Each structure stands twice: as structure tokens, then as C-alpha cells.
Amino acid sequence: MVLSLDGEGPCLFMFKLVESFKRLDPAYRNAFEVIFLYPGFKALLMHRLAHGLWTLRVPFLPRFVAEVNRFITGIEIHLGAKLGRVVIDHGLGVVIGETAVVGDDVLIYQGVSLGGTTLSPVKRHPTIEDQVVIGAGAKILGNITIGRASRIGSNSVVIESVPPESTVVGIPGRVLPKKGVKAGEELQHGDLK
Ligand SMILES: CC(C)(COP(=O)(O)OP(=O)(O)OC[C@H]1O[C@@H](n2cnc3c(N)ncnc32)[C@H](O)[C@@H]1OP(=O)(O)O)[C@@H](O)C(=O)NCCC(=O)NCCS
């Protein structure tokens, strides 16, 4: 099956994705609404289809599926992007670049860009580890890694890698001291790259 990318069948993938929405969307009511009414759910399924066709080097069709996806959901995902069980909430204006890699249970709000900073055809988009939350309008730029379970503040611009469980805000993004830890004791500067 084209939708079966990582040895996981489309039904199991959809089931797990609904579960992720249930966990990460406080407005969740039922699976039926997620499947039929959530743009983020549709966008991810259509992307899995487009990415699978693109991997098989099928001409035109993958690009067409991605175009329909963008038209219906307002979410633009390049065919090459590798996405796990990503919960895209609201979703309008989300752009995910070709070499982006996004893990499972990642929550992405509207207006987020996972963008590149070079025109060279190399890995130039971010890697987002599992359970990261990316606030509305945030831009994460370049071949950097956002560590597991980090939180990116809305409208931040992140241009450097951050370690797991970081909270990042501002332009350029800065890692906030962990709550309950005294200033000066918390930041491991060596972990920032
Ligand atoms: C980054 C975030 C996760 C931090 O949450 P938190 O741990 O509760 O942090 P706090 O509210 O205690 O704020 C900590 C500091 O960061 C600052 N801050 C928080 N969010 C910020 C943001 N988006 N941009 C700039 N600064 C921000 C606060 O002003 C505060 O600064 P101070 O210590 O100088 O007073 C949260 O603010 C955020 O932006 N979440 C995204 C939510 C979102 O996009 N929702 C969309 C729903 S449609």
C-alpha cells in the first residue's frame, strides 16, 4: 500500500493519529469529527499518499495530490518531508519544507514554517523530535534539531538546535530557564547546538 510507509498499514496509522488528536486537542469530541472535519488529519493522510507516490517516482500525481491538499486544508507540505504522527491543529498557513523530518505526537499550530536557509539541495530543513509543541506562527529555520518534548513559543524564530525539554521564545529563539531552577544553574550552553 502506498499509504503504508513505515511498515504500518493505513488503518493502524489512522487509528493512532486519531489517538494523538485525542491526547493533544482539548477541543476533541469524537473520532468521527477528527476524520471528517479536521484539516490537519486530512492534510497528513494526503501527504502520506503523496509522499508514497513521490518515493515510487510516479510522475505528476504526487504533486497534484499535494496541490489538492493545499487547496483543501491551507497546509503546504513538500512531497519529500518525512512526517510521523503529527497533529496539525487549525493548520492554515503551515509550510513544511522538503527535507524536514517530524516525529510522533508533535503538535503544530497554524502559521508555522519549517523552512530552509540555503538554496543548496542538501538537508536544509529542521528535524523535530517526538512530542514537541510548536506555537502558532513560529518559524524554525535551517538544518537544526528541536529536542524531544520541547515547546516553541508562538511567533518565535528558532535558528539553532535546542536540547530536549527546552522552552524557546523570542526572535531569535532563546531557551528559557527551567521553572524552579535558579538563574545561572540551568543553561547547559554546550547543549544548545
Ligand atoms: C512558550 C510557551 C509554551 C511558554 O509557556 P509557559 O511555560 O507557561 O511560559 P510563561 O507563560 O510562564 O512565560 C515564560 C516567559 O516567556 C515569555 N513568553 C511566553 N511565550 C512567549 C512568546 N510566544 N513570545 C515571547 N515571549 C514569550 C513570557 O513573557 C515569560 O517571560 P518572563 O519570564 O520574562 O516574564 C507559551 O507561552 C506559548 O507560546 N505556547 C504556544 C501556544 C500557542 O501557540 N497556542 C495556539 C493555540 S491556537
The ligand as an SDF file (V2000), in Angstrom:
LIG
                    3D

 48 50  0  0  0  0  0  0  0  0999 V2000
    6.2610   29.2960   25.0030 C   0  0  0  0  0  0  0  0  0  0  0  0
    5.1270   28.8020   25.8950 C   0  0  0  0  0  0  0  0  0  0  0  0
    4.9320   27.3000   25.6870 C   0  0  0  0  0  0  0  0  0  0  0  0
    5.5860   29.0910   27.3260 C   0  0  0  0  0  0  0  0  0  0  0  0
    4.6070   28.7460   28.2520 O   0  0  0  0  0  0  0  0  0  0  0  0
    4.9310   28.8100   29.8290 P   0  0  0  0  0  0  0  0  0  0  0  0
    5.9340   27.7800   30.2010 O   0  0  0  0  0  0  0  0  0  0  0  0
    3.6190   28.7840   30.5340 O   0  0  0  0  0  0  0  0  0  0  0  0
    5.7020   30.1740   29.9750 O   0  0  0  0  0  0  0  0  0  0  0  0
    5.2400   31.5220   30.7060 P   0  0  0  0  0  0  0  0  0  0  0  0
    3.9030   31.9790   30.2370 O   0  0  0  0  0  0  0  0  0  0  0  0
    5.4710   31.3270   32.1700 O   0  0  0  0  0  0  0  0  0  0  0  0
    6.3110   32.5560   30.1510 O   0  0  0  0  0  0  0  0  0  0  0  0
    7.6840   32.4550   30.4580 C   0  0  0  0  0  0  0  0  0  0  0  0
    8.3710   33.6410   29.8540 C   0  0  0  0  0  0  0  0  0  0  0  0
    8.3510   33.5450   28.4150 O   0  0  0  0  0  0  0  0  0  0  0  0
    7.6970   34.6820   27.8530 C   0  0  0  0  0  0  0  0  0  0  0  0
    6.9190   34.1760   26.7170 N   0  0  0  0  0  0  0  0  0  0  0  0
    5.9830   33.2130   26.7460 C   0  0  0  0  0  0  0  0  0  0  0  0
    5.5340   32.9920   25.5000 N   0  0  0  0  0  0  0  0  0  0  0  0
    6.1890   33.8440   24.6880 C   0  0  0  0  0  0  0  0  0  0  0  0
    6.1560   34.0680   23.2900 C   0  0  0  0  0  0  0  0  0  0  0  0
    5.3570   33.3690   22.4820 N   0  0  0  0  0  0  0  0  0  0  0  0
    6.9830   35.0050   22.7790 N   0  0  0  0  0  0  0  0  0  0  0  0
    7.8090   35.7200   23.5600 C   0  0  0  0  0  0  0  0  0  0  0  0
    7.8920   35.5300   24.9170 N   0  0  0  0  0  0  0  0  0  0  0  0
    7.0810   34.6030   25.4600 C   0  0  0  0  0  0  0  0  0  0  0  0
    6.8400   35.2400   28.9810 C   0  0  0  0  0  0  0  0  0  0  0  0
    6.5820   36.6150   28.7860 O   0  0  0  0  0  0  0  0  0  0  0  0
    7.7190   34.9650   30.1710 C   0  0  0  0  0  0  0  0  0  0  0  0
    8.7580   35.9280   30.1840 O   0  0  0  0  0  0  0  0  0  0  0  0
    9.3940   36.4350   31.5840 P   0  0  0  0  0  0  0  0  0  0  0  0
    9.9690   35.2180   32.2510 O   0  0  0  0  0  0  0  0  0  0  0  0
   10.4190   37.4330   31.1380 O   0  0  0  0  0  0  0  0  0  0  0  0
    8.2410   37.0210   32.3300 O   0  0  0  0  0  0  0  0  0  0  0  0
    3.7840   29.5180   25.5950 C   0  0  0  0  0  0  0  0  0  0  0  0
    3.8480   30.8510   26.0150 O   0  0  0  0  0  0  0  0  0  0  0  0
    3.4390   29.5240   24.0950 C   0  0  0  0  0  0  0  0  0  0  0  0
    3.7840   30.4210   23.3260 O   0  0  0  0  0  0  0  0  0  0  0  0
    2.6920   28.4680   23.6740 N   0  0  0  0  0  0  0  0  0  0  0  0
    2.1760   28.3580   22.3130 C   0  0  0  0  0  0  0  0  0  0  0  0
    0.6670   28.3660   22.3890 C   0  0  0  0  0  0  0  0  0  0  0  0
    0.0080   28.5580   21.0320 C   0  0  0  0  0  0  0  0  0  0  0  0
    0.6180   28.8910   20.0300 O   0  0  0  0  0  0  0  0  0  0  0  0
   -1.2760   28.3380   21.0110 N   0  0  0  0  0  0  0  0  0  0  0  0
   -2.0500   28.4640   19.7990 C   0  0  0  0  0  0  0  0  0  0  0  0
   -3.4420   27.9420   20.0690 C   0  0  0  0  0  0  0  0  0  0  0  0
   -4.4540   28.2730   18.6810 S   0  0  0  0  0  0  0  0  0  0  0  0
  1  2  1  0
  2  3  1  0
  2  4  1  0
  2 36  1  0
  4  5  1  0
  5  6  1  0
  6  7  2  0
  6  8  1  0
  6  9  1  0
  9 10  1  0
 10 11  2  0
 10 12  1  0
 10 13  1  0
 13 14  1  0
 14 15  1  0
 15 16  1  0
 15 30  1  0
 16 17  1  0
 17 18  1  0
 17 28  1  0
 18 19  1  0
 18 27  1  0
 19 20  2  0
 20 21  1  0
 21 22  1  0
 21 27  2  0
 22 23  1  0
 22 24  2  0
 24 25  1  0
 25 26  2  0
 26 27  1  0
 28 29  1  0
 28 30  1  0
 30 31  1  0
 31 32  1  0
 32 33  2  0
 32 34  1  0
 32 35  1  0
 36 37  1  0
 36 38  1  0
 38 39  2  0
 38 40  1  0
 40 41  1  0
 41 42  1  0
 42 43  1  0
 43 44  2  0
 43 45  1  0
 45 46  1  0
 46 47  1  0
 47 48  1  0
M  END
$$$$
